């Protein structure tokens, strides 16, 4: 483990040499930068910074093994500055090593990081890893260090929203806007809070959108304007704003149907008969339950219901399965899964995959015997998971495709769901998803429980009992009291505070005249 204090090594000229290496990167000469960093690592084996810079470059070229090796060495080395400590957290986050991130931030507590900027950045890295309680502590420390630092206020407001403190989230977002009146992210965050008296906010958003100079600003303002107009029931203007935002976001992501069609095709060729001797990893003290389904299909609600049971801990959305597949294959692929991994499925060490995954989830389990993993897109990975973790079970959410499609269309994701910003892209993707999950159901029928979202909200006790029994536990009345749970770091983080709502079906009908392409493609395409 790293030293408990930061140790300044700038006198050795390390910072100057790193800056000169960054100039190679600015010129686009990645190989020259890597060569120079390799020399630095060899000449200064006691320092972490060069190793971390080199590890990041290895991740850029998808070499997971060399990156991990360098990070393992860096953890034991000198941290010359808070900046190097932040670099370590960022790289550990890219590797989904959340337990190590926790250990480091407990050792290097907030007062050791010095500035509101550093505290905010640490909070962001922790939140991205789903370590939200600790992220909240660092965000609070950032605002305490500088109450007028806008990024700190925004980070704190985001985490307060996740934790259900909507009043505090509103206060800190508005405070951020006092310093940066045209901050796109703050306006979008405020639009999610469903505040009254939207007229003045709508006027400002229209002006800001008209003057937006970057793609990101246009996206934030357009989605914020859509949210505010939707709440006022001005559906025509709301739709125009949504289409403005979707067009820019879709172009920015460069979504490719062909890429995903190839992934679905590879996975639909999965055969149970090809794995007669595969041995996974079981542990009587910890059993995982994977909550899967399309984004906006009710996975958050299903997980929160399960987490209300005294035997279950909510693991949230983790990318730990992807991280272990990257580690096992050495390929640091982007996206949910990669065809290079799928084609190697018969040769993977499933015992190692299962063990490393469960060990990484233990802190999320909080000593309880069942932990959930609610990354919706793990529907890609059902085959890997089922083989690696014989005790794992899956709860698969189903929801009316028009409800899911429209809810996805009006949700601003970061990088997830690139198919969701176009009606026909969604319809095409939905059909592929349906075929894949039906094939998983055929192969692993006794390990997958299908849950209909509408039935879940209409008969929550019945479905909660069914899910509990499927997981081998008894129903507890507290399971259906979901409004006051811990942090919810998904697009449902505001809605979940209303409890179980029955009125979320067919919201798309307000926009029915605009959604005919999606409905026609789903029904007839």
C-alpha positions as CSV (number, residue, x, y, z in Angstrom):
1,X,0.0,0.0,0.0
2,X,1.1,3.5,-0.7
3,X,2.6,5.9,1.9
4,X,0.1,7.7,4.1
5,X,1.4,11.2,3.2
6,X,2.1,12.7,-0.2
7,X,5.9,13.2,-0.7
8,X,7.0,15.9,-3.0
9,X,9.6,14.7,-5.5
10,X,9.4,17.7,-7.9
11,X,12.9,18.7,-7.0
12,X,14.2,15.7,-8.9
13,X,12.9,17.1,-12.2
14,X,10.2,14.4,-12.6
15,X,7.4,16.9,-13.2
16,X,9.4,18.7,-15.8
17,X,10.2,15.4,-17.6
18,X,6.5,14.3,-17.5
19,X,5.5,17.6,-19.0
20,X,7.9,17.1,-21.9
21,X,6.5,13.6,-22.5
22,X,3.0,15.1,-22.6
23,X,4.2,17.2,-25.5
24,X,4.8,14.0,-27.5
25,X,1.1,13.1,-26.8
26,X,0.0,16.6,-27.9
27,X,1.8,16.0,-31.2
28,X,0.1,12.6,-31.6
29,X,3.3,10.6,-31.1
30,X,2.1,8.0,-28.6
31,X,5.0,5.6,-29.2
32,X,7.6,8.3,-28.4
33,X,5.8,9.1,-25.2
34,X,5.7,5.4,-24.3
35,X,9.4,4.9,-25.0
36,X,10.3,7.9,-22.8
37,X,8.1,6.7,-20.0
38,X,9.6,3.2,-20.1
39,X,13.0,4.9,-19.6
40,X,11.7,6.9,-16.7
41,X,10.2,3.9,-15.1
42,X,13.5,2.1,-15.3
43,X,15.5,5.0,-14.0
44,X,13.1,6.0,-11.2
45,X,11.6,2.7,-10.0
46,X,10.7,4.3,-6.7
47,X,8.2,6.7,-8.2
48,X,4.5,6.1,-9.0
49,X,3.8,8.9,-11.5
50,X,5.7,7.5,-14.5
51,X,4.2,4.1,-14.0
52,X,0.7,5.5,-13.9
53,X,1.2,7.6,-17.1
54,X,2.6,4.5,-18.9
55,X,-0.3,2.3,-17.6
56,X,-2.8,4.8,-19.0
57,X,-1.1,4.5,-22.4
58,X,-1.2,0.7,-22.3
59,X,-5.0,0.9,-21.5
60,X,-5.3,3.2,-24.6
61,X,-3.9,0.4,-26.7
62,X,-6.1,-2.2,-24.9
63,X,-3.2,-3.9,-23.1
64,X,-4.8,-4.7,-19.7
65,X,-2.1,-7.0,-18.5
66,X,0.8,-4.5,-18.7
67,X,-1.4,-1.7,-17.3
68,X,-2.3,-3.9,-14.3
69,X,1.3,-4.8,-13.7
70,X,2.4,-1.2,-13.6
71,X,-0.5,-0.1,-11.3
72,X,0.4,-3.0,-8.9
73,X,3.9,-1.6,-8.7
74,X,2.8,2.0,-8.4
75,X,0.6,1.4,-5.4
76,X,3.8,0.5,-3.4
77,X,5.7,3.6,-4.6
78,X,6.1,7.2,-3.6
79,X,3.1,9.4,-4.2
80,X,4.9,12.7,-5.1
81,X,1.7,14.8,-5.1
82,X,-2.1,14.8,-4.8
83,X,-2.1,14.8,-8.6
84,X,-0.4,11.5,-8.7
85,X,-2.8,10.1,-6.1
86,X,-5.7,11.2,-8.3
87,X,-4.0,9.6,-11.3
88,X,-3.8,6.3,-9.3
89,X,-7.5,6.5,-8.4
90,X,-8.5,7.2,-12.0
91,X,-6.5,4.2,-13.4
92,X,-7.8,1.9,-10.6
93,X,-11.3,3.1,-11.6
94,X,-10.6,2.2,-15.2
95,X,-9.6,-1.3,-14.0
96,X,-12.7,-1.5,-11.7
97,X,-10.5,-2.1,-8.6
98,X,-13.0,-0.4,-6.3
99,X,-11.8,-2.0,-3.1
100,X,-8.3,-0.6,-3.6
101,X,-9.8,2.8,-4.2
102,X,-11.6,2.6,-0.9
103,X,-8.4,1.5,0.9
104,X,-6.5,4.4,-0.6
105,X,-9.1,7.0,0.3
106,X,-9.4,5.8,3.8
107,X,-5.6,6.0,4.1
108,X,-5.4,9.4,2.4
109,X,-8.4,11.1,4.1
110,X,-9.9,14.3,2.7
111,X,-7.7,16.7,4.8
112,X,-4.6,15.3,3.0
113,X,-5.7,16.3,-0.5
114,X,-5.3,20.0,0.0
115,X,-7.7,21.8,-2.4
116,X,-11.4,21.9,-3.3
117,X,-10.3,20.9,-6.8
118,X,-8.6,17.7,-5.7
119,X,-11.3,16.8,-3.3
120,X,-13.9,17.2,-6.1
121,X,-12.0,15.1,-8.5
122,X,-11.5,12.3,-5.9
123,X,-15.2,12.4,-5.2
124,X,-15.9,12.1,-8.9
125,X,-13.7,9.0,-9.3
126,X,-15.3,7.4,-6.3
127,X,-18.8,8.1,-7.6
128,X,-17.9,6.6,-11.0
129,X,-16.9,3.5,-9.2
130,X,-20.2,3.3,-7.3
131,X,-18.5,4.2,-4.0
132,X,-21.1,6.8,-3.3
133,X,-21.0,7.1,0.5
134,X,-17.3,7.9,0.5
135,X,-17.7,10.1,-2.6
136,X,-20.3,12.2,-0.6
137,X,-17.8,12.6,2.2
138,X,-15.1,14.0,-0.2
139,X,-17.7,16.3,-2.0
140,X,-18.7,17.7,1.4
141,X,-15.1,18.3,2.2
142,X,-14.6,20.1,-1.1
143,X,-17.5,22.5,-0.4
144,X,-16.2,23.0,3.1
145,X,-12.8,23.9,1.7
146,X,-14.3,26.3,-0.8
147,X,-18.0,27.0,-0.5
148,X,-17.9,29.0,-3.8
149,X,-16.1,26.4,-6.0
150,X,-18.7,25.5,-8.7
151,X,-17.5,22.0,-9.6
152,X,-17.5,21.1,-5.9
153,X,-21.0,22.4,-5.5
154,X,-22.2,20.5,-8.6
155,X,-20.5,17.3,-7.4
156,X,-22.1,17.6,-4.0
157,X,-25.5,18.3,-5.6
158,X,-25.2,15.2,-7.8
159,X,-24.5,13.0,-4.8
160,X,-27.2,14.5,-2.7
161,X,-29.6,13.7,-5.5
162,X,-28.4,10.1,-5.5
163,X,-28.9,9.9,-1.7
164,X,-32.4,11.3,-1.9
165,X,-31.7,14.8,-0.4
166,X,-33.4,16.7,-3.1
167,X,-33.7,19.9,-1.2
168,X,-30.0,20.1,-0.6
169,X,-29.3,19.1,-4.2
170,X,-31.5,22.0,-5.3
171,X,-29.8,24.4,-3.0
172,X,-26.3,23.5,-4.2
173,X,-27.2,23.5,-7.8
174,X,-28.7,26.9,-7.6
175,X,-25.6,28.1,-5.7
176,X,-23.4,26.8,-8.5
177,X,-25.5,28.7,-11.1
178,X,-25.0,31.9,-9.2
179,X,-21.3,31.6,-10.0
180,X,-21.7,30.2,-13.5
181,X,-25.2,31.2,-14.8
182,X,-24.9,29.3,-18.1
183,X,-23.4,26.0,-16.7
184,X,-25.0,23.3,-18.9
185,X,-24.7,20.4,-16.4
186,X,-26.2,22.4,-13.5
187,X,-29.3,23.4,-15.6
188,X,-29.8,19.8,-16.6
189,X,-29.5,18.6,-13.0
190,X,-32.0,21.2,-11.9
191,X,-34.4,20.1,-14.6
192,X,-34.4,16.6,-13.2
193,X,-35.7,17.9,-9.8
194,X,-39.2,18.7,-11.1
195,X,-39.3,22.1,-9.5
196,X,-42.4,24.4,-9.7
197,X,-42.5,27.7,-11.6
198,X,-40.6,26.5,-14.7
199,X,-41.3,29.5,-16.8
200,X,-38.2,31.6,-16.0
201,X,-36.0,28.5,-16.3
202,X,-37.5,27.6,-19.7
203,X,-36.8,31.2,-21.0
204,X,-33.2,31.0,-19.9
205,X,-32.7,27.5,-21.4
206,X,-34.0,28.7,-24.7
207,X,-31.5,31.5,-24.7
208,X,-28.6,29.3,-23.6
209,X,-29.4,26.7,-26.2
210,X,-29.5,29.2,-29.0
211,X,-26.1,30.5,-28.0
212,X,-24.5,27.2,-27.1
213,X,-21.0,26.9,-28.7
214,X,-20.1,23.2,-28.0
215,X,-21.9,19.9,-28.7
216,X,-21.9,19.0,-25.0
217,X,-23.6,22.3,-24.1
218,X,-26.2,21.9,-26.8
219,X,-27.0,18.4,-25.5
220,X,-27.3,19.4,-21.9
221,X,-29.4,22.5,-22.6
222,X,-31.7,20.6,-25.0
223,X,-32.4,17.8,-22.6
224,X,-32.9,20.2,-19.8
225,X,-35.3,22.2,-21.9
226,X,-37.2,19.0,-22.8
227,X,-37.5,18.0,-19.1
228,X,-38.8,21.4,-18.1
229,X,-41.3,21.7,-21.0
230,X,-42.5,18.1,-20.4
231,X,-43.4,19.0,-16.8
232,X,-45.4,21.9,-18.0
233,X,-47.2,19.6,-20.5
234,X,-46.1,21.6,-23.5
235,X,-45.5,18.4,-25.4
236,X,-45.0,19.9,-28.9
237,X,-42.2,22.2,-27.8
238,X,-40.8,19.5,-25.5
239,X,-40.5,17.1,-28.4
240,X,-38.7,19.7,-30.5
241,X,-36.1,20.2,-27.7
242,X,-35.7,16.5,-27.3
243,X,-35.1,15.9,-31.0
244,X,-32.5,18.7,-31.0
245,X,-30.6,17.0,-28.1
246,X,-30.9,13.5,-29.6
247,X,-29.6,14.5,-33.0
248,X,-26.4,16.0,-31.5
249,X,-25.9,13.1,-29.0
250,X,-26.4,10.4,-31.7
251,X,-23.9,12.1,-34.0
252,X,-21.4,12.5,-31.2
253,X,-21.6,8.8,-30.2
254,X,-21.4,7.5,-33.8
255,X,-23.7,4.5,-33.1
256,X,-23.2,1.5,-35.4
257,X,-26.0,-1.0,-35.8
258,X,-23.6,-3.3,-37.6
259,X,-21.3,-3.5,-34.6
260,X,-24.1,-4.5,-32.2
261,X,-25.6,-6.9,-34.7
262,X,-22.3,-8.7,-34.8
263,X,-22.1,-9.0,-31.0
264,X,-25.7,-10.3,-30.8
265,X,-25.0,-12.8,-33.6
266,X,-21.9,-14.1,-31.8
267,X,-23.7,-14.5,-28.5
268,X,-26.8,-16.2,-30.1
269,X,-24.5,-18.9,-31.2
270,X,-23.7,-19.8,-27.6
271,X,-24.3,-23.4,-26.9
272,X,-24.6,-25.1,-23.5
273,X,-23.3,-28.4,-25.0
274,X,-19.9,-26.8,-25.7
275,X,-19.1,-26.5,-22.0
276,X,-19.5,-30.0,-20.5
277,X,-16.5,-29.8,-18.2
278,X,-16.5,-26.1,-17.3
279,X,-16.0,-25.5,-13.6
280,X,-16.9,-22.2,-12.0
281,X,-16.5,-20.8,-8.5
282,X,-19.0,-21.1,-5.6
283,X,-18.9,-19.6,-2.2
284,X,-21.5,-20.5,0.4
285,X,-21.0,-17.2,2.1
286,X,-21.9,-15.0,-0.9
287,X,-24.3,-15.4,-3.7
288,X,-24.8,-12.9,-6.6
289,X,-28.1,-11.9,-8.1
290,X,-27.8,-10.1,-11.5
291,X,-30.7,-7.7,-12.3
292,X,-30.7,-7.3,-16.1
293,X,-32.8,-5.9,-18.8
294,X,-32.9,-2.9,-21.1
295,X,-32.1,0.5,-19.4
296,X,-35.4,2.1,-18.3
297,X,-37.1,-1.2,-17.9
298,X,-37.4,-1.2,-14.1
299,X,-34.1,-2.7,-13.1
300,X,-33.5,0.0,-10.4
301,X,-36.9,-0.7,-8.9
302,X,-36.4,-4.5,-8.9
303,X,-33.0,-4.1,-7.2
304,X,-34.3,-1.7,-4.6
305,X,-37.1,-4.1,-3.7
306,X,-34.6,-6.9,-3.3
307,X,-32.3,-4.7,-1.3
308,X,-35.1,-4.1,1.2
309,X,-34.5,-7.7,2.4
310,X,-32.3,-8.2,5.4
311,X,-30.3,-10.9,3.5
312,X,-29.5,-8.7,0.5
313,X,-27.1,-5.9,-0.1
314,X,-27.5,-3.6,-3.1
315,X,-24.3,-3.7,-5.2
316,X,-25.6,-1.1,-7.7
317,X,-24.4,-0.9,-11.3
318,X,-20.9,-2.4,-11.5
319,X,-18.7,-3.1,-14.4
320,X,-16.9,-5.8,-12.5
321,X,-17.8,-8.6,-14.9
322,X,-16.4,-6.7,-17.8
323,X,-13.3,-5.9,-15.7
324,X,-12.7,-9.6,-14.9
325,X,-13.1,-10.5,-18.6
326,X,-10.6,-7.8,-19.5
327,X,-8.2,-9.1,-16.9
328,X,-8.7,-12.7,-17.9
329,X,-8.2,-12.1,-21.7
330,X,-5.7,-9.3,-21.4
331,X,-7.8,-7.2,-23.8
332,X,-8.9,-3.9,-22.4
333,X,-11.9,-3.6,-24.8
334,X,-14.5,-0.8,-24.7
335,X,-18.2,-1.3,-24.6
336,X,-20.2,-4.0,-22.8
337,X,-18.4,-7.0,-24.5
338,X,-16.1,-7.7,-27.4
339,X,-16.2,-10.3,-30.2
340,X,-12.6,-11.2,-29.4
341,X,-13.7,-12.3,-25.9
342,X,-16.8,-14.1,-27.2
343,X,-14.8,-16.2,-29.7
344,X,-12.5,-17.3,-26.9
345,X,-15.3,-18.3,-24.5
346,X,-14.5,-22.0,-24.6
347,X,-10.9,-21.5,-23.4
348,X,-11.5,-19.1,-20.5
349,X,-10.6,-20.0,-16.9
350,X,-14.1,-19.7,-15.4
351,X,-13.0,-20.7,-11.9
352,X,-10.7,-17.7,-11.9
353,X,-13.3,-15.5,-13.4
354,X,-15.9,-16.4,-10.7
355,X,-13.4,-16.1,-7.8
356,X,-12.0,-12.7,-8.8
357,X,-15.5,-11.4,-9.4
358,X,-16.9,-12.5,-6.0
359,X,-13.8,-11.3,-4.2
360,X,-14.2,-7.8,-5.8
361,X,-17.9,-7.7,-4.7
362,X,-17.4,-8.5,-1.0
363,X,-17.2,-4.9,0.2
364,X,-20.5,-4.2,-1.6
365,X,-22.1,-7.2,0.2
366,X,-21.6,-5.6,3.6
367,X,-21.5,-9.0,5.2
368,X,-24.8,-10.2,3.8
369,X,-25.1,-13.5,2.0
370,X,-26.6,-12.1,-1.2
371,X,-25.3,-9.1,-3.3
372,X,-27.0,-7.7,-6.3
373,X,-25.3,-6.5,-9.5
374,X,-27.7,-4.2,-11.4
375,X,-25.8,-3.3,-14.5
376,X,-28.7,-3.7,-17.0
377,X,-26.4,-4.6,-20.0
378,X,-25.1,-7.7,-18.3
379,X,-27.6,-9.4,-20.5
380,X,-24.7,-9.6,-22.9
381,X,-22.7,-11.6,-20.3
382,X,-25.2,-14.1,-19.0
383,X,-23.3,-17.0,-20.6
384,X,-20.0,-16.0,-19.0
385,X,-21.6,-15.3,-15.6
386,X,-23.6,-18.6,-15.6
387,X,-20.5,-20.6,-16.2
388,X,-18.2,-18.7,-13.8
389,X,-20.7,-18.5,-11.0
390,X,-22.9,-21.6,-10.6
391,X,-24.8,-20.0,-7.8
392,X,-25.6,-16.8,-9.7
393,X,-29.2,-16.1,-10.6
394,X,-30.7,-13.6,-12.9
395,X,-33.8,-11.4,-12.7
396,X,-34.7,-10.2,-16.2
397,X,-37.0,-7.2,-16.4
398,X,-39.5,-7.0,-19.2
399,X,-41.4,-3.8,-20.0
400,X,-43.6,-2.7,-22.9
401,X,-41.2,-1.7,-25.7
402,X,-42.9,1.6,-26.4
403,X,-42.6,2.6,-22.7
404,X,-38.9,1.5,-22.7
405,X,-38.2,3.1,-26.0
406,X,-39.7,6.5,-25.2
407,X,-38.2,6.6,-21.7
408,X,-34.8,5.8,-23.2
409,X,-35.2,8.4,-25.9
410,X,-35.7,11.1,-23.3
411,X,-32.9,10.0,-20.9
412,X,-29.5,11.6,-21.3
413,X,-27.0,8.8,-20.7
414,X,-23.3,9.3,-20.5
415,X,-22.0,6.6,-22.9
416,X,-24.5,3.8,-22.3
417,X,-27.4,3.1,-24.7
418,X,-26.0,4.7,-27.9
419,X,-29.0,3.1,-29.7
420,X,-31.5,5.1,-27.6
421,X,-31.3,8.5,-29.4
422,X,-33.1,7.4,-32.6
423,X,-36.5,5.6,-32.8
424,X,-35.5,3.2,-35.5
425,X,-32.2,2.4,-33.8
426,X,-34.1,1.5,-30.7
427,X,-36.6,-0.7,-32.4
428,X,-33.9,-2.6,-34.2
429,X,-31.9,-3.0,-31.0
430,X,-34.9,-4.1,-29.0
431,X,-35.6,-7.0,-31.4
432,X,-32.0,-8.2,-31.1
433,X,-32.2,-7.9,-27.3
434,X,-35.4,-9.9,-27.3
435,X,-33.8,-12.7,-29.4
436,X,-30.7,-12.8,-27.2
437,X,-32.5,-12.9,-23.9
438,X,-34.9,-15.5,-25.2
439,X,-32.0,-17.7,-26.1
440,X,-30.5,-17.2,-22.6
441,X,-33.8,-18.3,-21.2
442,X,-33.8,-21.4,-23.3
443,X,-30.3,-22.4,-22.1
444,X,-30.5,-21.3,-18.4
445,X,-34.2,-21.5,-17.8
446,X,-34.0,-22.5,-14.1
447,X,-31.6,-19.6,-13.3
448,X,-33.5,-16.7,-15.0
449,X,-36.7,-15.2,-13.5
450,X,-38.6,-12.9,-15.9
451,X,-40.4,-10.0,-14.1
452,X,-42.9,-7.9,-15.9
453,X,-42.5,-4.3,-14.9
454,X,-46.1,-3.3,-15.0
455,X,-47.1,-6.3,-12.9
456,X,-44.3,-5.3,-10.5
457,X,-45.7,-1.9,-9.9
458,X,-49.3,-3.1,-9.7
459,X,-48.7,-6.1,-7.5
460,X,-45.4,-5.3,-5.7
461,X,-45.9,-7.7,-2.8
462,X,-46.7,-10.6,-5.1
463,X,-43.7,-10.0,-7.3
464,X,-41.4,-9.2,-4.4
465,X,-42.3,-12.5,-2.8
466,X,-41.7,-14.3,-6.1
467,X,-38.2,-12.6,-6.5
468,X,-37.4,-13.4,-2.9
469,X,-38.3,-17.1,-3.2
470,X,-36.4,-17.3,-6.5
471,X,-33.3,-16.1,-4.5
472,X,-33.9,-18.6,-1.7
473,X,-35.1,-16.1,0.9
474,X,-38.4,-15.2,2.5
475,X,-40.4,-12.1,1.7
476,X,-40.1,-9.2,4.2
477,X,-42.6,-6.3,4.3
478,X,-39.8,-3.7,4.1
479,X,-39.0,-4.9,0.6
480,X,-41.7,-2.8,-1.0
481,X,-40.9,0.4,0.9
482,X,-38.3,1.7,-1.6
483,X,-38.6,5.5,-1.2
484,X,-36.0,6.0,1.5
485,X,-33.2,3.7,0.4
486,X,-29.5,4.5,0.2
487,X,-27.8,6.1,-2.8
488,X,-29.4,5.3,-6.2
489,X,-26.9,6.3,-8.9
490,X,-29.1,5.7,-12.0
491,X,-31.5,7.7,-14.1
492,X,-34.2,6.6,-11.7
493,X,-32.5,8.4,-8.7
494,X,-35.3,11.0,-8.5
495,X,-38.3,8.9,-9.4
496,X,-37.4,6.1,-6.9
497,X,-38.0,8.6,-4.0
498,X,-41.7,8.6,-5.0
499,X,-41.9,5.0,-4.0
500,X,-43.6,2.5,-6.3
501,X,-45.6,4.4,-8.9
502,X,-48.2,2.9,-11.1
503,X,-48.6,5.9,-13.4
504,X,-45.4,5.5,-15.5
505,X,-46.9,3.3,-18.2
506,X,-47.8,4.8,-21.6
507,X,-46.3,8.2,-20.9
508,X,-45.3,8.0,-24.6
509,X,-48.9,8.6,-25.6
510,X,-48.5,12.3,-25.0
511,X,-46.1,12.2,-28.0
512,X,-47.9,9.5,-29.9
513,X,-48.0,11.5,-33.2
514,X,-44.2,11.8,-33.2
515,X,-43.5,8.1,-32.2
516,X,-45.2,6.4,-35.1
517,X,-41.9,5.4,-36.7
518,X,-40.9,3.5,-33.5
519,X,-44.3,1.8,-33.1
520,X,-44.5,0.8,-36.7
521,X,-40.9,-0.6,-36.6
522,X,-41.7,-2.6,-33.4
523,X,-44.9,-4.0,-34.7
524,X,-44.2,-4.5,-38.4
525,X,-40.5,-3.9,-39.1
